[in-house]
Amino acid sequence: MIVVSHEIRFALNVGNRLIFMDDGRIIHDGDPRELYENPPTERLRDFLHAIQ
């Protein structure tokens, strides 16, 4: 099942894979907790900071 959400806490609780897209392209694809706790790019860090 694919679920699209900006609710990061929901995604962390139910997802086993997180895909982060920017401008229609997949930028990151991986473990939700790992990407949340250690965002590899400034773009993902900015997004996570803005929605919290």
N, C-alpha and C positions, 0 to 999 in steps of 0.2 A: 504494500500500500504506500502511496506517496501522499504526504501531507505537507501543504504549504502553509507556513505560519511565520509571523514576526514575533510571536510569543516565545522567546528564547527559553524560558523556564519550562514551558510545556514541551518544547522540542528536546530539551535535555532529558526530561523524564520519560518520554515515550519513544524517542528515536534511537536507532542503533547506527545511523549514518546521517551526517549533516552535509548538505551541499549548499555552499554560499555562492550566490550569483551576483554579478555586478554588470550592468549594462547588457543583460541578455547572455552573458558568458559565465560558465562555471569557473570560479576563481579558486575555491577550496572544496575538497571532498574528503571527508574522513570521520573519525570518531567525534561525536558531539562534545563530550567532556574535554577531550584533548584540545580541540579547536577553541572551546570556550576559555579554558584555563591558560592556554598558551597560543593566542592568535598569532599566526606567522607573518601577517602583514599589517601595515598601518591602516589600510582600508577596513579590514575586519575588526581591528581594535576600535576604530572610530565608530563603526556600526554598533558594536556591542555596548560601547559607552553611551551612545545616543539613545538606545532603547531601554536602558536600565533606569 
